Amino acid sequence: MEAKLKSSAPALENGLTILELLSQYPAGLSFTEIAQQVATSKSTMIRLLKTLVSRSYLFQDESNKYMAGPNMALTGSSTKFDLLRHYSQPILEKLSEQFIGNTAVLIGFTGIEMIVLNRVRQEGAVYMQEAGIVRIDFSYAPWAWIFYESMTESQKEAVKPNIKATDFTSRFKDWISYYYQHGYCFDKEYFWSHIRRVAAPVRDSNRKVIAALAVGGNKISMPDEKVDFIGHKLIELSHELSEEIKHCV
């Protein structure tokens, strides 16, 4: 796996991260919720938010939640999730057509939640979550393991109460060992005897994990001898999607 690059302008990067984060939460986020996802000190966070509010990029509502302000439009009308939805469509269709009987999905990652951004499912294929579904339990899916591995310690603490699998901690080490070895995560019917799922990360220009491409099937549509081929195809297409996003934001 590649090492994270150290930013040459951390204050600017943190400010942009805050804007990108709040563009994904129309209902706003509290100071604590923002702090859980942006790696900086409390005093720096206060200064950043105060500046963004004063410049009308953000505003605070009656409950003191921070929300996108009128000048947010200057950062562009499309969020990364909008772009991911758009550019993922032909990629998901390609996956669905190549791997008959499997469903292809794109899951976005906000830092503490997972959102199904897009899905292509042919008739008769294994059912998977529909677009728009939000999940907060990071224990039951291979894309969730990828997201959890990329989290900061504060983010992991924030989602800890939502993790329902009692053996998550003991199993996670093996799942991530497989991920580092292969470049993708594989759920080999760990939770449901009739479902298999494979996932690979999508990254932004800073190498930050922002989404995952995934394919779901069963032993017939995804036999053992085909898993590695599917996994590497996902890696290839995830890189393709990552490049599309880099050129647009």
Rosetta blueprint (number, residue, H / E / L):
1 M L
2 E L
3 A L
4 K L
5 L L
6 K L
7 S L
8 S L
9 A L
10 P H
11 A H
12 L H
13 E H
14 N H
15 G H
16 L H
17 T H
18 I H
19 L H
20 E H
21 L H
22 L H
23 S H
24 Q L
25 Y L
26 P L
27 A L
28 G L
29 L E
30 S L
31 F H
32 T H
33 E H
34 I H
35 A H
36 Q L
37 Q L
38 V L
39 A L
40 T L
41 S L
42 K H
43 S H
44 T H
45 M H
46 I H
47 R H
48 L H
49 L H
50 K H
51 T H
52 L H
53 V H
54 S H
55 R L
56 S L
57 Y L
58 L E
59 F E
60 Q E
61 D L
62 E L
63 S L
64 N L
65 K L
66 Y E
67 M E
68 A E
69 G L
70 P H
71 N H
72 M H
73 A H
74 L H
75 T H
76 G L
77 S L
78 S L
79 T L
80 K H
81 F H
82 D H
83 L H
84 L H
85 R H
86 H H
87 Y H
88 S H
89 Q H
90 P H
91 I H
92 L H
93 E H
94 K H
95 L H
96 S H
97 E H
98 Q H
99 F L
100 I L
101 G L
102 N L
103 T E
104 A E
105 V E
106 L E
107 I E
108 G E
109 F E
110 T L
111 G L
112 I L
113 E L
114 M E
115 I E
116 V E
117 L E
118 N E
119 R E
120 V E
121 R L
122 Q L
123 E L
124 G L
125 A L
126 V L
127 Y L
128 M L
129 Q L
130 E L
131 A L
132 G L
133 I L
134 V E
135 R E
136 I L
137 D L
138 F L
139 S L
140 Y L
141 A L
142 P H
143 W H
144 A H
145 W H
146 I H
147 F H
148 Y H
149 E H
150 S H
151 M L
152 T L
153 E H
154 S H
155 Q H
156 K H
157 E H
158 A H
159 V H
160 K H
161 P H
162 N H
163 I L
164 K L
165 A L
166 T L
167 D L
168 F H
169 T H
170 S H
171 R H
172 F H
173 K H
174 D H
175 W H
176 I H
177 S H
178 Y H
179 Y H
180 Y H
181 Q H
182 H H
183 G L
184 Y L
185 C E
186 F E
187 D E
188 K E
189 E L
190 Y L
191 F L
192 W L
193 S L
194 H L
195 I L
196 R E
197 R E
198 V E
199 A E
200 A E
201 P E
202 V E
203 R E
204 D L
205 S L
206 N L
207 R L
208 K L
209 V E
210 I E
211 A E
212 A E
213 L E
214 A E
215 V E
216 G E
217 G E
218 N L
219 K L
220 I L
221 S L
222 M L
223 P L
224 D H
225 E H
226 K H
227 V H
228 D H
229 F H
230 I H
231 G H
232 H H
233 K H
234 L H
235 I H
236 E H
237 L H
238 S H
239 H H
240 E H
241 L H
242 S H
243 E H
244 E H
245 I H
246 K H
247 H L
248 C L
249 V L
